[in-house]
Amino acid sequence: MSYYVTSALERFLQTMPPKKKKRTSSQLSEQNESPAKLRKKTVGLKKMSIQACSGNKTSEVKCSLEQKDAGEKGQKELFTYWLMKSEPESRIENGVDVKFGIEDLKAQPEQTGCWDGVRNYQARNYMKDMKVGQLAFFYHSNCKVPGIAGIIKVVKEAYVDHTQFDKKDPHYDPSSKQDNPKWYMVDVQFVRMTKRFISLTELKQYHLEHKSSGGALKNMALFTRARLSVQPLTEEPNVFPVLLNMIWFTLCCVWITTSENTEVLIGSAMV
């Protein structure tokens, strides 16, 4: 008798719908979360799963994911080439001649000098981003014929600009304090004169052409942020090599003489 009762009870239980599971408070909160928060959790889970992998590829994949996430969050772009403006013609300011052209840099000991006197926050921030070895165009500004005269390189990264504390200096800033300086500078060294001088007029012509065709110089800061004395040249697209190719457009290569007095062949898009 008990056998038949048990069998009937089992058949009855099989016909009943499954019992709903109670949701925990965390599950309920996840249901009400915004899509943005859920996406963040998904990215976090991906990173955890990648870290669980073994081998050298783990760190590479994790790094690429983190870089992608950083780009999506709108972190600042890193630049490797620059354009730096200075005045090659005499101009007296507060009794001091602020002239400093590329020939003046060449005349310095070891052809190296500090890039002081920058009093624009954006330009200052760009100098703080510079790294030793990075190249820049030396641009002659505030003169009869402005334009690119040569190439320089960063030899010392950003440090405190002493002229901000010098009352006799044209760039003295009384609001800047020794324990909380506002302004910084880098040291640059002469690399070479360009094969030919490329004027602002010519650069503007290229800029307008690229603006209509979508070329590399369409967003060149020299025209989009003209007041900046220190400007970045984006690495993508390759503005620096593009400009070099314009300067040496008739050449396939450039010969330079190294300190050992031996000739080295380098491509026209490189320095």
N, C-alpha and C positions, 0 to 999 in steps of 0.2 A: 504494500500500500504506500509506504513512504517513497518507493521508487517512482511511482506514478505521480505523486505530489511534487517531487523534486523536478521531474521532467516537465511537468506543466508549468512550474514556476520559472524554469529556465527559458521555455518558449515565450512566456509572458514578458520576461525581461528583455529578450531579444527583439521583441516588437516595439519596445519603448524607445523614443528618441534619445540620443546621447545627452548626458548631463552637461550643461554649459559650465565652463570653467570661469571662476571669478577672476576679473582682471585686478592686478595689483595697482597701487597708486602710481608707481613709476610708469607702468604701461599706459594708464589713463593720461598721464601728463605728456607722454610721447605722442599720443594721439592728437593732443591739442597744440603741439608745438608747431611753429611756423616752418615752411619749407626750407628757409635759410638755415635754421638750427639743425634740421635733419640732414642737410647737405654737409654741414660741419662735422656731424657725428659720423657720417659715411666716410669722409676723408680720413678722420681719425682711425676708424676701423681698418681702412686700407693700409695706413701706415703701420698699424699693429700687426696686420697679417704679413706685411713685407718684412718687418723686423724678425718675424718668426722663422723666415727662410734662413738657410745656411749658405756659406760661400761668400766670395767677394762681390757678387752681383747684388747682394742685399743692400749694401750701403749705397751703391750706384743708383739703384732704382729708388731707394728712399730719398736720396738727394735730389733726383730729378723731379720726384713728386713734390718735395718741399719747395723747389724752385718754381714749379708750375703754380703751386698754391700762392707763393709770394707774389708772382706776377699778376695773378687774379686779384690779389688784395690791393694792387696799385702801388707797390713799393717803388721808390725812385729808381730811375734807370741809371745804370753805371756806364760812364763814358771813358774812352781810352785816348781820344785825340781832342785837341783844343785849338782855339784861336785866341791870341792874346794881343791886345792893342796897346800901343805906346806912341808918344809924340816924338818924331824925329827932328822937329824944328824948334828953335828957341822960343820959349814963352815964360815970361817972368811972373811968378805968383808969390806974393808976400816977400818980394825981394830975392827970391830964389828961382833959378832957371830949372824948369821941370823937364827939359829936353832929355829924352832917352831913346835913341833909335838903335837899330840893330848894329850899326857901326860902333856905338858907345858900348854895347854889350861885348863886342869883339875886342874892344880896348881894355876891358877889365882883366884882372889877374885870372889866368886859366879860362878866360872868356866866359866867366861865370858871374852872375849878379843876382841880387834879391829883387823880387817883383813886389815892391812896396807901394804904399799909397792908395791901395784899392779901398774905396769907401762906399761900396754898394754891397748890400747883404747877399744878394743872389750870386754876384761875382765872387765874393768871399767864400760862400759855401761851395762853389765850384772848385776853388783852389784847395779847400779842405778835402775835397774828394780826389785830388790828384795823387798819383803814385810815381815813385822814382822810375825813370826810364821812359815815361810817356812823352809823346811828341806833341808839338804845337806849332802852328804857323805864327811867325812874328809879323804882326799887322801894323803898318804905319797909319796913324790916324791924326785927325785935326791938322792936316797939312795940305799943300797944294794938290798933290796927287796921292790920295790914300790908296792903300792896297797891301798885298802880301809881298814881303821883301825877303823872307828867309824862314828857316826852320830851327827851332830850339827844342831842348828836352829838359824835363824836370830832373833835378839832381838832389833836391832836398824837399821833403814833404812839408806841409803847412806848419808854421810856427809863428809865434807872436810878432806882429809888425811893430818894431820899436818906434817908428815915426809918429805913432798916435800919441806918444807921451812927450814928444819933443816940441816945446812951445815955439821954437824957431822954424820948425818944419811946416811947409804949406799944408800938410795933411794932418796937422795936430788936431786931436779930438779931445776937448776938455771933459766930455761925458764918459770917456773910457778910463777905467781904473786899472792900476797895476795888478790887483788881486782878482779882477774880473775884466780882462781885455776883450774888446769888441772885434778887433781887426787882426787878420793873419796874412802871411805872405809865404811864397815858396821861392826856392832858388832855381834859376834856370841857367842852362849853358848853351852857348852858340853851337849849332851843328853844321850849318852850311847856308849860303845864300841860295835862293832858288835860281834855276837856270835862267829865268827871266822874271821880271817884275809883273805881277798880275794885278791890275788896277781895280778899284771899286766899280768903275764903269763896266769893265769886262765881266766882273763877277756878277753884277746886277743883270747883265744880258743873259748869262748862263742861268741865273736864278729864275728869270721870267720864262725862259725856254723850258726849263725843267718843271716849272709850276704848271705849265699848260700840258706838258707831256707826262707828268708824274715821275720825273727823274730824281736823282739822288739829292740835288740841291734845292728841291722845292720848299723845304722847311728850314733852310739854312738860317741859323740864329742871327747872322750878320744883318739880315733883312727883317726877320720876324721879331727879334729882340735887340734892335740896333744900338741901344744905349749901353748895353753891357760891355765892359772892357775885357772881361774874361768870359769866353763862350765855349760851350761844348760842340764837338762835331760827332754826331752819332756814328756808331760803328756799323749799324745796319739801317739804311744802306751805307756802303762804305764811302762816306763823304771825303775823308782824307785822301785815300788813293785816287778817287775821282778827280779831286782838285790837282793832285800831283800829275795825273795824266794830262790834264788841261795845260799845265805849265810845261810839261815835256812832251806835248802831243806829237811832235815830229820824231821823237826818239823811241827806240825799242828798249834801250837800257841806259844806265847812267854809271859812269866810272867815278870812283872816289879813291882817294889816297888815305890809307890808314896810318896810324902812328908809326908802324914799322916800315913805312914808305913802300908798301906793296900795294898793287892795284887790286881792287875787289869789284867784281861785277855784281850789280844788284838790279832787280826789276824796277821799271819806272814807277810802279805803283807802290813801291816800298822805299824805306829810308834806312 
